[in-house]
Amino acid sequence: MLTVVIPSYNHSEYILDSLKAALSVDLIDLKVLVIDDGSKDDSVAKVQGFIAQQHLEDKVTVIAKANGGLVSSLNLALELVDTEFCWIVASDDILVPEGVKALCEMITAKPSLGFILGGGHYFYDDGVGGSIYKKVHSRFFELKANQRDLKIFTDFPSPILLQSSVFRVQALKEVGGWDPALRWDDYPLFVKLLQRYRHKGEHFEFMPEVDCVGYRQHPDNTYRNIYGQYCMVEQTMGVLAPPSLRRKAVARAFAFYALLSLKNKNFSSLRRMLHDSSLREIVYGVVSVPVVAFKYLLTKI
């Protein structure tokens, strides 16, 4: 029925917690697929040792590949998954078994759904940090499809996470999986899915009240690399955004990450963004600052 895919890279400290939570999901024919992207730590050895100790060879598969990035791991997983549904969770995050089971039962009962986005929470080593999704996310998903087609490039309510979602495997294959030319994993996939599965309630669901994943916060989270995040977003908008929206989309991204750099006193990221941007991009970005600042405040509601 369900394969939980755990892409892993240098998360030896966390991966067994992630694996144990995945194995706790109470579903018939549950499988777990760990794709290790060339970890330099002992992640693979830890997982293999746990599998052998617990006699889980029939339930957990481990693939150790050369380092190629997260997108390559996800596309490999899509080739290997042989169940009707899959769930993707990072090796430093923790599934909530009851929430996962609830969403899997919902999507099973409604064949027209390509995917369901559930809810989730941030957490730190010393406790829970709050809900991932806010009212701004609900407003976004309640939009009519043609309105969402525009807003997804200029007012996308980040984050929307793969790890809070159950996918029909056929839906992922219909949209071609992940674009290997892009480094961003979640946003480009949801752009493609929402272009094909357009209507909430009929083709997809958003169920933020169903807590299904703990999104771990730690110093090595990739989102903390502000300059890297900006480059990833700029690259994606250059490929996916319609020409009529591309300038606006890039300007909004520039404004957001510039403000984030200032907030975090990360002046090196800001300098690199300015160095890599044209004068036109900088001007449009500066003009977008008030709008982006207002949108950022909305995401906190």
Steps between C-alpha positions, in 0.01 A plus 500: 500500500756760614874546458666751729800641314781636718764689299808526719827690502733525801222468756650224710386682814133504394426227247411218739236719664356572157506133402339382824216751461440388141485136609241590765236592240224243544421407140486168318783444251706793632846527344790734572759601239814678617700673224840610627662768285864415560512582872848547643392406852383160629132546403488191278675279753261613774193426290630164381590402855152593624335303219703190578444529874123539461470249210342758269656385174156438344368843595792743461717543190819706506652639182842663533581711194772742398435859603277669246269722701154464647315518169697205362411300812130579460493404133676173578245430773215566256646236267519245781172551688249225417211595731197713413597782736821648630605740773830687495660603826847645552736294712509767770120530528248286690168370368193501723369144440134574581491796262667306220250217540205741497609666175574167334150380583354824356683475169418129471130577543502765224666381175476843334756648741856522377640613833408627844695761693473448873618718785819493698700672770848640544696356785832556672696265722342669800139478377233598246540826310152554356290419193653506154189621318318826568181666376689628197546140383129425533416818306740394223350153460144636508571715192343410169742308280562786255576739788734246658682464168617862539544519876722193511775702329459835672339426840591140574444438874831332578557247637287222356674176579530166328526338841148605599342333197379165375528456122339261259805360322326522164448873553874551553575303185242691297680830569841348429629495856771752585684713243869395520603845376357661816635469854176597677305189597155594630384821330557394133318173563197675650495744208470207261252308714270800544501561125367147448304441822325833508196492723511472877256239626491322165863457392691579820436583864661729754451372855719713731307381804646148457843515660716252311863610522748664733731733303826500694682830549878480542809698395555294183155556343556588134258795515746681727729554198330822391711566192466137388124517547476819295703347215278192504181709487637729228596197289157342545307814413712541188387157384142468627351851521316621189691781320234752602556422870870415506634846583249549778568153641877552509457849648281364780760230570780758506306722739412211732854366531648848528267571793583161650872574469455832679285345770765234569788747458632277224666775300721263301189341343360842416829609339508185288139553391576858400816394318317233298196713410459749220413861575150438367450203734622705796267791420198273458599318817520819704162613367356164611628526858185658654272239341724212602534633855120511527466148359762377748297641788192319367680168513538546874124520549 
